Amino acid sequence: MRIAIFASGNGSNFENIASTVFKKVKVALLITNKKDAYAITRAEKLNIPYWIVNYKDYISINEAEKAILTKLKEYQIDAIVLAGYMRILGDTLINEYENKIINIHPSLLPSFKGANGILDAYEYGVKVTGVTVHYVNSELDGGKIIAQESFNCDKMELREIEELIHQLEYRLYLKVIKQLWDGD
Ligand code: GRF
């Protein structure tokens, strides 16, 4: 099972997955839309090939995705893992990889969709928060939920919540990937 991870920024989830030894899963490619993404440095360190897609070079999202698709085929990619990828996917990728694209989001979906899930939940004053792994469809942070984990965050500082969320993300994403594709 060859997977591509899509990441736009820091890439700590990417590194956590890519440095795990699986039975069947192999992280074969990093796709990023940012040429200065720190995820690239992590890929170089781990000897994982990467490809940068600059959406501005294409007339539409679907044209950009056709180029991505060509790369995915070149690397014989079976499934896609989004980890901090700051673009909504279009039909080209979603149709080609139906039920084979997953995403992680740092809130209990369907609450607090979007780029600032942790902060939005904190500012709303939630007493319980957590992490969601879900299948990807064309809606932002939409798609059927695969797994969620929550914790009580009453009276916690934002920093502490962020730290706990990230630790939970690393654990939950590996668990789901293993269950879905690694024969666990
Ligand atoms: C994570 O919090 C993830 O849930 C969200 O984007 C963040 C990516 O962090 N989708 P990193 O780039 O993996 O460090």
Backbone and ligand atoms as CSV (ligand in chain L), in Angstrom:
chain,resi,resn,atom,element,x,y,z
A,1,MET,N,N,0.845,-1.197,0.000
A,1,MET,CA,C,0.000,0.000,0.000
A,1,MET,C,C,0.880,1.247,0.000
A,2,ARG,N,N,0.928,1.907,-1.134
A,2,ARG,CA,C,1.830,3.067,-1.245
A,2,ARG,C,C,1.015,4.344,-1.047
A,3,ILE,N,N,1.420,5.151,-0.067
A,3,ILE,CA,C,0.652,6.372,0.186
A,3,ILE,C,C,1.468,7.618,-0.110
A,4,ALA,N,N,0.716,8.670,-0.504
A,4,ALA,CA,C,1.312,9.999,-0.630
A,4,ALA,C,C,0.734,10.851,0.485
A,5,ILE,N,N,1.587,11.629,1.121
A,5,ILE,CA,C,1.108,12.561,2.146
A,5,ILE,C,C,1.154,13.967,1.552
A,6,PHE,N,N,0.068,14.706,1.743
A,6,PHE,CA,C,-0.007,16.091,1.266
A,6,PHE,C,C,0.114,17.013,2.482
A,7,ALA,N,N,1.078,17.929,2.465
A,7,ALA,CA,C,1.263,18.851,3.591
A,7,ALA,C,C,1.698,20.220,3.057
A,8,SER,N,N,1.223,21.270,3.703
A,8,SER,CA,C,1.557,22.629,3.229
A,8,SER,C,C,2.542,23.357,4.119
A,9,GLY,N,N,2.758,22.853,5.336
A,9,GLY,CA,C,3.535,23.674,6.277
A,9,GLY,C,C,4.553,22.888,7.060
A,10,ASN,N,N,4.384,22.927,8.364
A,10,ASN,CA,C,5.355,22.347,9.291
A,10,ASN,C,C,5.640,20.862,9.011
A,11,GLY,N,N,4.595,20.089,8.850
A,11,GLY,CA,C,4.806,18.685,8.479
A,11,GLY,C,C,5.135,17.743,9.622
A,12,SER,N,N,4.744,18.094,10.853
A,12,SER,CA,C,5.066,17.175,11.955
A,12,SER,C,C,4.248,15.878,11.855
A,13,ASN,N,N,3.008,15.982,11.368
A,13,ASN,CA,C,2.238,14.743,11.141
A,13,ASN,C,C,2.866,13.919,10.027
A,14,PHE,N,N,3.297,14.604,8.979
A,14,PHE,CA,C,3.993,13.909,7.888
A,14,PHE,C,C,5.184,13.131,8.446
A,15,GLU,N,N,6.020,13.811,9.235
A,15,GLU,CA,C,7.224,13.141,9.744
A,15,GLU,C,C,6.862,11.973,10.661
A,16,ASN,N,N,5.842,12.175,11.480
A,16,ASN,CA,C,5.442,11.108,12.392
A,16,ASN,C,C,5.023,9.847,11.623
A,17,ILE,N,N,4.288,10.052,10.539
A,17,ILE,CA,C,3.837,8.885,9.747
A,17,ILE,C,C,5.010,8.305,8.946
A,18,ALA,N,N,5.766,9.208,8.324
A,18,ALA,CA,C,6.829,8.760,7.416
A,18,ALA,C,C,7.976,8.067,8.153
A,19,SER,N,N,8.115,8.323,9.447
A,19,SER,CA,C,9.210,7.670,10.173
A,19,SER,C,C,8.725,6.409,10.902
A,20,THR,N,N,7.474,6.033,10.664
A,20,THR,CA,C,6.931,4.812,11.271
A,20,THR,C,C,7.203,3.618,10.353
A,21,VAL,N,N,7.551,2.516,10.961
A,21,VAL,CA,C,7.728,1.289,10.165
A,21,VAL,C,C,6.413,0.517,10.187
A,22,PHE,N,N,5.811,0.372,9.015
A,22,PHE,CA,C,4.544,-0.358,8.892
A,22,PHE,C,C,4.817,-1.749,8.327
A,23,LYS,N,N,3.757,-2.555,8.320
A,23,LYS,CA,C,3.891,-3.874,7.695
A,23,LYS,C,C,3.725,-3.768,6.176
A,24,LYS,N,N,2.647,-3.069,5.760
A,24,LYS,CA,C,2.332,-2.992,4.323
A,24,LYS,C,C,2.424,-1.574,3.779
A,25,VAL,N,N,2.138,-0.598,4.625
A,25,VAL,CA,C,2.081,0.796,4.162
A,25,VAL,C,C,3.488,1.327,3.931
A,26,LYS,N,N,3.632,2.048,2.801
A,26,LYS,CA,C,4.906,2.727,2.555
A,26,LYS,C,C,4.618,4.175,2.167
A,27,VAL,N,N,5.247,5.108,2.852
A,27,VAL,CA,C,5.097,6.522,2.481
A,27,VAL,C,C,6.044,6.780,1.313
A,28,ALA,N,N,5.454,6.916,0.114
A,28,ALA,CA,C,6.269,6.925,-1.102
A,28,ALA,C,C,6.489,8.330,-1.663
A,29,LEU,N,N,5.705,9.320,-1.194
A,29,LEU,CA,C,5.797,10.648,-1.806
A,29,LEU,C,C,5.188,11.708,-0.894
A,30,LEU,N,N,5.833,12.890,-0.890
A,30,LEU,CA,C,5.234,14.075,-0.248
A,30,LEU,C,C,4.811,15.025,-1.352
A,31,ILE,N,N,3.569,15.489,-1.265
A,31,ILE,CA,C,3.113,16.544,-2.170
A,31,ILE,C,C,2.915,17.796,-1.334
A,32,THR,N,N,3.460,18.908,-1.783
A,32,THR,CA,C,3.237,20.168,-1.077
A,32,THR,C,C,2.910,21.266,-2.084
A,33,ASN,N,N,2.158,22.259,-1.630
A,33,ASN,CA,C,1.854,23.398,-2.504
A,33,ASN,C,C,2.663,24.627,-2.111
A,34,LYS,N,N,3.594,24.449,-1.177
A,34,LYS,CA,C,4.411,25.596,-0.714
A,34,LYS,C,C,5.890,25.245,-0.848
A,35,LYS,N,N,6.602,26.056,-1.622
A,35,LYS,CA,C,8.013,25.700,-1.871
A,35,LYS,C,C,8.882,25.856,-0.626
A,36,ASP,N,N,8.407,26.648,0.362
A,36,ASP,CA,C,9.192,26.798,1.593
A,36,ASP,C,C,8.605,26.010,2.774
A,37,ALA,N,N,7.768,25.028,2.478
A,37,ALA,CA,C,7.173,24.212,3.564
A,37,ALA,C,C,8.277,23.467,4.322
A,38,TYR,N,N,8.208,23.506,5.642
A,38,TYR,CA,C,9.217,22.805,6.436
A,38,TYR,C,C,9.104,21.282,6.231
A,39,ALA,N,N,7.929,20.849,5.791
A,39,ALA,CA,C,7.738,19.420,5.480
A,39,ALA,C,C,8.785,18.937,4.467
A,40,ILE,N,N,9.225,19.815,3.571
A,40,ILE,CA,C,10.227,19.430,2.554
A,40,ILE,C,C,11.549,19.064,3.230
A,41,THR,N,N,11.953,19.869,4.202
A,41,THR,CA,C,13.190,19.574,4.943
A,41,THR,C,C,13.080,18.206,5.619
A,42,ARG,N,N,11.914,17.945,6.165
A,42,ARG,CA,C,11.704,16.651,6.837
A,42,ARG,C,C,11.781,15.506,5.809
A,43,ALA,N,N,11.207,15.728,4.619
A,43,ALA,CA,C,11.237,14.688,3.579
A,43,ALA,C,C,12.680,14.409,3.159
A,44,GLU,N,N,13.455,15.471,3.013
A,44,GLU,CA,C,14.860,15.290,2.619
A,44,GLU,C,C,15.594,14.461,3.661
A,45,LYS,N,N,15.352,14.793,4.942
A,45,LYS,CA,C,15.997,14.067,6.035
A,45,LYS,C,C,15.627,12.574,6.010
A,46,LEU,N,N,14.381,12.303,5.627
A,46,LEU,CA,C,13.899,10.912,5.634
A,46,LEU,C,C,14.084,10.219,4.278
A,47,ASN,N,N,14.689,10.951,3.335
A,47,ASN,CA,C,14.892,10.395,1.984
A,47,ASN,C,C,13.584,10.030,1.290
A,48,ILE,N,N,12.596,10.854,1.453
A,48,ILE,CA,C,11.307,10.616,0.789
A,48,ILE,C,C,11.164,11.633,-0.342
A,49,PRO,N,N,10.856,11.157,-1.547
A,49,PRO,CA,C,10.727,12.104,-2.660
A,49,PRO,C,C,9.576,13.077,-2.434
A,50,TYR,N,N,9.729,14.282,-2.942
A,50,TYR,CA,C,8.644,15.247,-2.804
A,50,TYR,C,C,8.413,15.958,-4.125
A,51,TRP,N,N,7.234,16.491,-4.269
A,51,TRP,CA,C,6.898,17.260,-5.466
A,51,TRP,C,C,6.095,18.486,-5.048
A,52,ILE,N,N,6.490,19.647,-5.619
A,52,ILE,CA,C,5.827,20.902,-5.271
A,52,ILE,C,C,4.867,21.275,-6.394
A,53,VAL,N,N,3.602,21.491,-6.043
A,53,VAL,CA,C,2.636,21.944,-7.033
A,53,VAL,C,C,2.322,23.418,-6.755
A,54,ASN,N,N,2.553,24.240,-7.763
A,54,ASN,CA,C,2.217,25.660,-7.634
A,54,ASN,C,C,0.910,25.894,-8.391
A,55,TYR,N,N,-0.175,26.005,-7.629
A,55,TYR,CA,C,-1.502,26.097,-8.251
A,55,TYR,C,C,-1.599,27.260,-9.237
A,56,LYS,N,N,-0.789,28.293,-9.002
A,56,LYS,CA,C,-0.855,29.475,-9.888
A,56,LYS,C,C,-0.360,29.168,-11.305
A,57,ASP,N,N,0.353,28.074,-11.453
A,57,ASP,CA,C,0.839,27.696,-12.791
A,57,ASP,C,C,-0.258,27.075,-13.658
A,58,TYR,N,N,-1.430,26.855,-13.083
A,58,TYR,CA,C,-2.491,26.143,-13.804
A,58,TYR,C,C,-3.750,27.011,-13.873
A,59,ILE,N,N,-4.549,26.781,-14.916
A,59,ILE,CA,C,-5.722,27.649,-15.077
A,59,ILE,C,C,-6.871,27.286,-14.143
A,60,SER,N,N,-6.846,26.090,-13.587
A,60,SER,CA,C,-7.918,25.701,-12.653
A,60,SER,C,C,-7.380,24.673,-11.664
A,61,ILE,N,N,-8.160,24.447,-10.617
A,61,ILE,CA,C,-7.766,23.433,-9.628
A,61,ILE,C,C,-7.672,22.069,-10.309
A,62,ASN,N,N,-8.622,21.803,-11.198
A,62,ASN,CA,C,-8.607,20.480,-11.832
A,62,ASN,C,C,-7.404,20.286,-12.745
A,63,GLU,N,N,-6.947,21.370,-13.384
A,63,GLU,CA,C,-5.719,21.248,-14.197
A,63,GLU,C,C,-4.519,20.972,-13.274
A,64,ALA,N,N,-4.472,21.661,-12.150
A,64,ALA,CA,C,-3.376,21.416,-11.198
A,64,ALA,C,C,-3.445,19.965,-10.714
A,65,GLU,N,N,-4.663,19.510,-10.468
A,65,GLU,CA,C,-4.816,18.135,-9.959
A,65,GLU,C,C,-4.466,17.089,-11.012
A,66,LYS,N,N,-4.663,17.422,-12.288
A,66,LYS,CA,C,-4.235,16.474,-13.336
A,66,LYS,C,C,-2.725,16.284,-13.267
A,67,ALA,N,N,-2.018,17.394,-13.005
A,67,ALA,CA,C,-0.560,17.305,-12.869
A,67,ALA,C,C,-0.186,16.500,-11.628
A,68,ILE,N,N,-0.923,16.722,-10.538
A,68,ILE,CA,C,-0.664,15.941,-9.323
A,68,ILE,C,C,-0.911,14.458,-9.604
A,69,LEU,N,N,-2.012,14.193,-10.302
A,69,LEU,CA,C,-2.382,12.813,-10.619
A,69,LEU,C,C,-1.275,12.105,-11.411
A,70,THR,N,N,-0.691,12.830,-12.345
A,70,THR,CA,C,0.412,12.251,-13.122
A,70,THR,C,C,1.546,11.815,-12.187
A,71,LYS,N,N,1.865,12.683,-11.213
A,71,LYS,CA,C,2.919,12.336,-10.230
A,71,LYS,C,C,2.502,11.123,-9.401
A,72,LEU,N,N,1.247,11.127,-8.967
A,72,LEU,CA,C,0.779,10.017,-8.124
A,72,LEU,C,C,0.857,8.696,-8.880
A,73,LYS,N,N,0.548,8.749,-10.166
A,73,LYS,CA,C,0.625,7.522,-10.985
A,73,LYS,C,C,2.080,7.093,-11.148
A,74,GLU,N,N,2.934,8.091,-11.385
A,74,GLU,CA,C,4.371,7.790,-11.536
A,74,GLU,C,C,4.903,7.042,-10.311
A,75,TYR,N,N,4.417,7.436,-9.135
A,75,TYR,CA,C,4.884,6.786,-7.898
A,75,TYR,C,C,3.956,5.662,-7.441
A,76,GLN,N,N,3.019,5.295,-8.301
A,76,GLN,CA,C,2.096,4.173,-8.023
A,76,GLN,C,C,1.399,4.303,-6.663
A,77,ILE,N,N,0.832,5.475,-6.455
A,77,ILE,CA,C,0.210,5.783,-5.162
A,77,ILE,C,C,-1.211,5.191,-5.090
A,78,ASP,N,N,-1.471,4.485,-3.988
A,78,ASP,CA,C,-2.778,3.837,-3.786
A,78,ASP,C,C,-3.731,4.686,-2.947
A,79,ALA,N,N,-3.190,5.526,-2.082
A,79,ALA,CA,C,-4.053,6.290,-1.179
A,79,ALA,C,C,-3.354,7.596,-0.776
A,80,ILE,N,N,-4.178,8.562,-0.356
A,80,ILE,CA,C,-3.673,9.906,-0.038
A,80,ILE,C,C,-4.004,10.257,1.412
A,81,VAL,N,N,-3.010,10.784,2.105
A,81,VAL,CA,C,-3.189,11.217,3.487
A,81,VAL,C,C,-2.930,12.724,3.537
A,82,LEU,N,N,-3.958,13.490,3.874
A,82,LEU,CA,C,-3.777,14.938,4.007
A,82,LEU,C,C,-3.345,15.238,5.441
A,83,ALA,N,N,-2.292,16.034,5.572
A,83,ALA,CA,C,-1.797,16.371,6.914
A,83,ALA,C,C,-1.397,17.841,6.904
A,84,GLY,N,N,-2.380,18.696,7.161
A,84,GLY,CA,C,-2.111,20.131,7.123
A,84,GLY,C,C,-1.969,20.636,5.696
A,85,TYR,N,N,-2.793,20.093,4.788
A,85,TYR,CA,C,-2.762,20.553,3.391
A,85,TYR,C,C,-3.829,21.633,3.248
A,86,MET,N,N,-3.388,22.849,2.940
A,86,MET,CA,C,-4.286,24.000,3.021
A,86,MET,C,C,-4.989,24.302,1.698
A,87,ARG,N,N,-5.384,23.262,0.980
A,87,ARG,CA,C,-6.175,23.437,-0.235
A,87,ARG,C,C,-7.346,22.460,-0.190
A,88,ILE,N,N,-8.464,22.901,-0.712
A,88,ILE,CA,C,-9.600,21.983,-0.843
A,88,ILE,C,C,-9.380,21.163,-2.111
A,89,LEU,N,N,-9.629,19.872,-2.033
A,89,LEU,CA,C,-9.416,19.046,-3.227
A,89,LEU,C,C,-10.596,19.170,-4.185
A,90,GLY,N,N,-10.301,19.036,-5.473
A,90,GLY,CA,C,-11.334,19.078,-6.515
A,90,GLY,C,C,-11.722,17.674,-6.958
A,91,ASP,N,N,-12.631,17.632,-7.946
A,91,ASP,CA,C,-13.181,16.349,-8.403
A,91,ASP,C,C,-12.133,15.411,-8.982
A,92,THR,N,N,-11.108,15.981,-9.613
A,92,THR,CA,C,-10.125,15.131,-10.295
A,92,THR,C,C,-9.506,14.131,-9.317
A,93,LEU,N,N,-9.034,14.627,-8.187
A,93,LEU,CA,C,-8.414,13.723,-7.210
A,93,LEU,C,C,-9.460,12.922,-6.441
A,94,ILE,N,N,-10.550,13.587,-6.080
A,94,ILE,CA,C,-11.559,12.904,-5.258
A,94,ILE,C,C,-12.178,11.723,-6.014
A,95,ASN,N,N,-12.453,11.909,-7.304
A,95,ASN,CA,C,-13.052,10.811,-8.073
A,95,ASN,C,C,-12.065,9.673,-8.303
A,96,GLU,N,N,-10.827,10.033,-8.562
A,96,GLU,CA,C,-9.806,9.005,-8.841
A,96,GLU,C,C,-9.484,8.183,-7.584
A,97,TYR,N,N,-9.505,8.844,-6.432
A,97,TYR,CA,C,-9.139,8.156,-5.184
A,97,TYR,C,C,-10.346,8.086,-4.229
A,98,GLU,N,N,-11.474,7.660,-4.757
A,98,GLU,CA,C,-12.685,7.596,-3.951
A,98,GLU,C,C,-12.488,6.696,-2.724
A,99,ASN,N,N,-12.829,7.235,-1.561
A,99,ASN,CA,C,-12.650,6.503,-0.288
A,99,ASN,C,C,-11.205,6.126,0.011
A,100,LYS,N,N,-10.296,6.784,-0.659
A,100,LYS,CA,C,-8.873,6.505,-0.423
A,100,LYS,C,C,-8.141,7.792,-0.029
A,101,ILE,N,N,-8.890,8.810,0.376
A,101,ILE,CA,C,-8.264,10.057,0.833
A,101,ILE,C,C,-8.785,10.356,2.232
A,102,ILE,N,N,-7.841,10.547,3.165
A,102,ILE,CA,C,-8.251,10.870,4.533
A,102,ILE,C,C,-7.580,12.158,4.988
A,103,ASN,N,N,-8.188,12.787,5.996
A,103,ASN,CA,C,-7.653,14.040,6.533
A,103,ASN,C,C,-7.739,13.991,8.056
A,104,ILE,N,N,-6.885,14.793,8.696
A,104,ILE,CA,C,-6.975,14.932,10.151
A,104,ILE,C,C,-7.293,16.379,10.465
A,105,HIS,N,N,-8.171,16.563,11.447
A,105,HIS,CA,C,-8.577,17.925,11.800
A,105,HIS,C,C,-8.532,18.089,13.326
A,106,PRO,N,N,-8.012,19.228,13.800
A,106,PRO,CA,C,-7.801,19.371,15.245
A,106,PRO,C,C,-9.013,19.881,16.022
A,107,SER,N,N,-10.191,19.351,15.725
A,107,SER,CA,C,-11.379,19.645,16.542
A,107,SER,C,C,-12.317,18.456,16.407
A,108,LEU,N,N,-13.377,18.499,17.180
A,108,LEU,CA,C,-14.385,17.440,17.075
A,108,LEU,C,C,-15.379,17.856,15.998
A,109,LEU,N,N,-15.130,17.427,14.778
A,109,LEU,CA,C,-16.029,17.770,13.668
A,109,LEU,C,C,-17.415,17.170,13.943
A,110,PRO,N,N,-18.501,17.808,13.487
A,110,PRO,CA,C,-18.510,18.912,12.537
A,110,PRO,C,C,-18.339,20.301,13.152
A,111,SER,N,N,-17.933,20.387,14.422
A,111,SER,CA,C,-17.690,21.710,15.008
A,111,SER,C,C,-16.302,22.211,14.627
A,112,PHE,N,N,-16.209,23.506,14.444
A,112,PHE,CA,C,-14.939,24.211,14.242
A,112,PHE,C,C,-14.137,23.716,13.037
A,113,LYS,N,N,-14.812,23.726,11.892
A,113,LYS,CA,C,-14.127,23.457,10.625
A,113,LYS,C,C,-13.201,24.622,10.305
A,114,GLY,N,N,-12.305,24.421,9.351
A,114,GLY,CA,C,-11.470,25.529,8.879
A,114,GLY,C,C,-10.067,25.516,9.446
A,115,ALA,N,N,-9.321,26.551,9.100
A,115,ALA,CA,C,-7.873,26.573,9.345
A,115,ALA,C,C,-7.498,26.770,10.817
A,116,ASN,N,N,-8.448,27.280,11.641
A,116,ASN,CA,C,-8.085,27.599,13.028
A,116,ASN,C,C,-8.931,26.833,14.043
A,117,GLY,N,N,-9.063,25.541,13.807
A,117,GLY,CA,C,-9.951,24.716,14.639
A,117,GLY,C,C,-9.628,24.787,16.125
A,118,ILE,N,N,-8.358,24.747,16.477
A,118,ILE,CA,C,-7.992,24.715,17.904
A,118,ILE,C,C,-8.368,26.048,18.564
A,119,LEU,N,N,-7.958,27.136,17.935
A,119,LEU,CA,C,-8.221,28.471,18.487
A,119,LEU,C,C,-9.722,28.773,18.525
A,120,ASP,N,N,-10.413,28.433,17.457
A,120,ASP,CA,C,-11.855,28.713,17.411
A,120,ASP,C,C,-12.585,27.984,18.543
A,121,ALA,N,N,-12.233,26.733,18.770
A,121,ALA,CA,C,-12.880,25.966,19.846
A,121,ALA,C,C,-12.538,26.571,21.207
A,122,TYR,N,N,-11.287,26.972,21.385
A,122,TYR,CA,C,-10.826,27.571,22.652
A,122,TYR,C,C,-11.578,28.872,22.918
A,123,GLU,N,N,-11.663,29.705,21.893
A,123,GLU,CA,C,-12.327,30.999,22.083
A,123,GLU,C,C,-13.831,30.846,22.326
A,124,TYR,N,N,-14.386,29.775,21.805
A,124,TYR,CA,C,-15.810,29.510,22.030
A,124,TYR,C,C,-16.054,29.053,23.458
A,125,GLY,N,N,-14.974,28.580,24.101
A,125,GLY,CA,C,-15.087,28.147,25.490
A,125,GLY,C,C,-15.479,26.691,25.670
A,126,VAL,N,N,-15.167,25.856,24.676
A,126,VAL,CA,C,-15.539,24.440,24.796
A,126,VAL,C,C,-14.854,23.804,26.014
A,127,LYS,N,N,-15.522,22.858,26.613
A,127,LYS,CA,C,-14.975,22.158,27.790
A,127,LYS,C,C,-14.384,20.805,27.393
A,128,VAL,N,N,-14.757,20.360,26.203
A,128,VAL,CA,C,-14.226,19.099,25.660
A,128,VAL,C,C,-13.797,19.385,24.233
A,129,THR,N,N,-12.599,18.957,23.879
A,129,THR,CA,C,-12.174,19.109,22.481
A,129,THR,C,C,-11.478,17.826,22.045
A,130,GLY,N,N,-10.899,17.839,20.844
A,130,GLY,CA,C,-10.265,16.610,20.390
A,130,GLY,C,C,-9.856,16.664,18.937
A,131,VAL,N,N,-9.756,15.487,18.352
A,131,VAL,CA,C,-9.196,15.319,17.013
A,131,VAL,C,C,-10.115,14.405,16.202
A,132,THR,N,N,-10.230,14.703,14.904
A,132,THR,CA,C,-11.068,13.888,14.015
A,132,THR,C,C,-10.266,13.431,12.807
A,133,VAL,N,N,-10.395,12.176,12.456
A,133,VAL,CA,C,-9.882,11.689,11.160
A,133,VAL,C,C,-11.104,11.339,10.316
A,134,HIS,N,N,-11.121,11.846,9.076
A,134,HIS,CA,C,-12.313,11.638,8.244
A,134,HIS,C,C,-11.928,11.426,6.783
A,135,TYR,N,N,-12.863,10.810,6.050
A,135,TYR,CA,C,-12.689,10.718,4.603
A,135,TYR,C,C,-12.880,12.108,4.012
A,136,VAL,N,N,-12.273,12.341,2.859
A,136,VAL,CA,C,-12.319,13.667,2.242
A,136,VAL,C,C,-13.321,13.689,1.104
A,137,ASN,N,N,-14.186,14.702,1.135
A,137,ASN,CA,C,-15.030,14.981,-0.022
A,137,ASN,C,C,-14.799,16.437,-0.426
A,138,SER,N,N,-15.681,16.985,-1.253
A,138,SER,CA,C,-15.389,18.313,-1.786
A,138,SER,C,C,-15.741,19.454,-0.819
A,139,GLU,N,N,-16.298,19.117,0.349
A,139,GLU,CA,C,-16.583,20.172,1.335
A,139,GLU,C,C,-15.399,20.333,2.282
A,140,LEU,N,N,-15.166,21.555,2.721
A,140,LEU,CA,C,-14.085,21.806,3.672
A,140,LEU,C,C,-14.342,21.031,4.977
A,141,ASP,N,N,-13.395,20.176,5.341
A,141,ASP,CA,C,-13.503,19.356,6.551
A,141,ASP,C,C,-14.827,18.592,6.623
A,142,GLY,N,N,-15.360,18.239,5.444
A,142,GLY,CA,C,-16.568,17.409,5.377
A,142,GLY,C,C,-16.145,15.961,5.206
A,143,GLY,N,N,-17.095,15.083,4.863
A,143,GLY,CA,C,-16.731,13.676,4.656
A,143,GLY,C,C,-16.958,12.865,5.911
A,144,LYS,N,N,-17.218,11.601,5.701
A,144,LYS,CA,C,-17.596,10.716,6.813
A,144,LYS,C,C,-16.475,10.572,7.835
A,145,ILE,N,N,-16.872,10.608,9.095
A,145,ILE,CA,C,-15.881,10.503,10.179
A,145,ILE,C,C,-15.446,9.043,10.346
A,146,ILE,N,N,-14.133,8.866,10.452
A,146,ILE,CA,C,-13.570,7.520,10.662
A,146,ILE,C,C,-13.279,7.303,12.147
A,147,ALA,N,N,-12.672,8.302,12.776
A,147,ALA,CA,C,-12.307,8.147,14.192
A,147,ALA,C,C,-12.224,9.514,14.860
A,148,GLN,N,N,-12.560,9.528,16.145
A,148,GLN,CA,C,-12.417,10.755,16.936
A,148,GLN,C,C,-11.902,10.379,18.306
A,149,GLU,N,N,-11.117,11.289,18.885
A,149,GLU,CA,C,-10.759,11.135,20.297
A,149,GLU,C,C,-10.888,12.493,20.950
A,150,SER,N,N,-11.321,12.487,22.186
A,150,SER,CA,C,-11.595,13.756,22.862
A,150,SER,C,C,-10.914,13.795,24.222
A,151,PHE,N,N,-10.811,14.995,24.774
A,151,PHE,CA,C,-10.332,15.130,26.153
A,151,PHE,C,C,-10.971,16.359,26.786
A,152,ASN,N,N,-10.978,16.364,28.092
A,152,ASN,CA,C,-11.542,17.479,28.839
A,152,ASN,C,C,-10.519,18.617,28.862
A,153,CYS,N,N,-10.907,19.791,28.396
A,153,CYS,CA,C,-9.942,20.895,28.323
A,153,CYS,C,C,-10.370,22.077,29.190
A,154,ASP,N,N,-11.276,21.819,30.113
A,154,ASP,CA,C,-11.769,22.872,31.000
A,154,ASP,C,C,-10.598,23.496,31.769
A,155,LYS,N,N,-10.507,24.799,31.731
A,155,LYS,CA,C,-9.479,25.576,32.462
A,155,LYS,C,C,-8.055,25.388,31.932
A,156,MET,N,N,-7.894,24.766,30.785
A,156,MET,CA,C,-6.544,24.614,30.215
A,156,MET,C,C,-6.145,25.854,29.432
A,157,GLU,N,N,-4.857,26.147,29.445
A,157,GLU,CA,C,-4.317,27.222,28.605
A,157,GLU,C,C,-4.314,26.749,27.145
A,158,LEU,N,N,-4.339,27.723,26.227
A,158,LEU,CA,C,-4.331,27.393,24.794
A,158,LEU,C,C,-3.105,26.542,24.429
A,159,ARG,N,N,-1.948,26.947,24.957
A,159,ARG,CA,C,-0.694,26.220,24.676
A,159,ARG,C,C,-0.794,24.736,25.022
A,160,GLU,N,N,-1.381,24.491,26.198
A,160,GLU,CA,C,-1.496,23.108,26.684
A,160,GLU,C,C,-2.453,22.310,25.783
A,161,ILE,N,N,-3.539,22.972,25.375
A,161,ILE,CA,C,-4.500,22.300,24.487
A,161,ILE,C,C,-3.818,21.952,23.159
A,162,GLU,N,N,-3.079,22.921,22.623
A,162,GLU,CA,C,-2.392,22.677,21.340
A,162,GLU,C,C,-1.446,21.480,21.450
A,163,GLU,N,N,-0.706,21.439,22.529
A,163,GLU,CA,C,0.255,20.356,22.743
A,163,GLU,C,C,-0.460,18.996,22.805
A,164,LEU,N,N,-1.551,18.972,23.573
A,164,LEU,CA,C,-2.297,17.715,23.709
A,164,LEU,C,C,-2.923,17.294,22.381
A,165,ILE,N,N,-3.444,18.275,21.644
A,165,ILE,CA,C,-4.055,17.976,20.333
A,165,ILE,C,C,-3.013,17.330,19.424
A,166,HIS,N,N,-1.823,17.921,19.371
A,166,HIS,CA,C,-0.813,17.373,18.453
A,166,HIS,C,C,-0.389,15.969,18.863
A,167,GLN,N,N,-0.227,15.729,20.149
A,167,GLN,CA,C,0.132,14.378,20.602
A,167,GLN,C,C,-0.967,13.372,20.221
A,168,LEU,N,N,-2.212,13.821,20.390
A,168,LEU,CA,C,-3.359,12.978,20.045
A,168,LEU,C,C,-3.402,12.714,18.539
A,169,GLU,N,N,-3.109,13.750,17.756
A,169,GLU,CA,C,-3.095,13.599,16.291
A,169,GLU,C,C,-2.111,12.517,15.867
A,170,TYR,N,N,-0.907,12.588,16.419
A,170,TYR,CA,C,0.121,11.631,15.987
A,170,TYR,C,C,-0.354,10.201,16.256
A,171,ARG,N,N,-0.924,10.005,17.448
A,171,ARG,CA,C,-1.366,8.669,17.846
A,171,ARG,C,C,-2.564,8.208,17.010
A,172,LEU,N,N,-3.555,9.095,16.864
A,172,LEU,CA,C,-4.792,8.691,16.184
A,172,LEU,C,C,-4.572,8.454,14.694
A,173,TYR,N,N,-3.732,9.292,14.072
A,173,TYR,CA,C,-3.532,9.128,12.619
A,173,TYR,C,C,-2.843,7.792,12.326
A,174,LEU,N,N,-1.857,7.439,13.147
A,174,LEU,CA,C,-1.184,6.149,12.943
A,174,LEU,C,C,-2.155,4.993,13.143
A,175,LYS,N,N,-2.976,5.113,14.179
A,175,LYS,CA,C,-3.942,4.043,14.475
A,175,LYS,C,C,-4.890,3.834,13.287
A,176,VAL,N,N,-5.403,4.934,12.732
A,176,VAL,CA,C,-6.349,4.820,11.615
A,176,VAL,C,C,-5.652,4.260,10.369
A,177,ILE,N,N,-4.474,4.759,10.069
A,177,ILE,CA,C,-3.749,4.273,8.876
A,177,ILE,C,C,-3.493,2.770,9.002
A,178,LYS,N,N,-3.116,2.350,10.198
A,178,LYS,CA,C,-2.868,0.914,10.408
A,178,LYS,C,C,-4.152,0.116,10.243
A,179,GLN,N,N,-5.248,0.623,10.804
A,179,GLN,CA,C,-6.520,-0.109,10.693
A,179,GLN,C,C,-7.018,-0.183,9.254
A,180,LEU,N,N,-6.883,0.918,8.523
A,180,LEU,CA,C,-7.417,0.960,7.163
A,180,LEU,C,C,-6.568,0.161,6.180
A,181,TRP,N,N,-5.259,0.308,6.300
A,181,TRP,CA,C,-4.421,-0.153,5.187
A,181,TRP,C,C,-3.249,-1.053,5.572
A,182,ASP,N,N,-3.066,-1.277,6.868
A,182,ASP,CA,C,-1.868,-2.030,7.256
A,182,ASP,C,C,-2.213,-3.394,7.842
A,183,GLY,N,N,-3.495,-3.761,7.699
A,183,GLY,CA,C,-3.902,-5.096,8.146
A,183,GLY,C,C,-4.043,-5.235,9.644
A,184,ASP,N,N,-4.238,-4.112,10.371
A,184,ASP,CA,C,-4.433,-4.214,11.825
A,184,ASP,C,C,-5.897,-4.468,12.184
L,1,GRF,C1,C,-2.581,19.696,12.250
L,1,GRF,O1,O,-3.039,20.293,13.431
L,1,GRF,C2,C,-3.718,19.095,11.482
L,1,GRF,O2,O,-4.750,18.638,12.276
L,1,GRF,C3,C,-4.200,20.247,10.644
L,1,GRF,O3,O,-3.044,20.952,10.296
L,1,GRF,C4,C,-2.038,20.750,11.291
L,1,GRF,C5,C,-0.794,20.302,10.601
L,1,GRF,O4,O,0.314,20.272,11.464
L,1,GRF,N1,N,-4.979,19.770,9.536
L,1,GRF,P1,P,1.687,19.680,10.948
L,1,GRF,O5,O,2.031,20.417,9.654
L,1,GRF,O6,O,1.488,18.218,10.700
L,1,GRF,O7,O,2.689,19.936,12.012
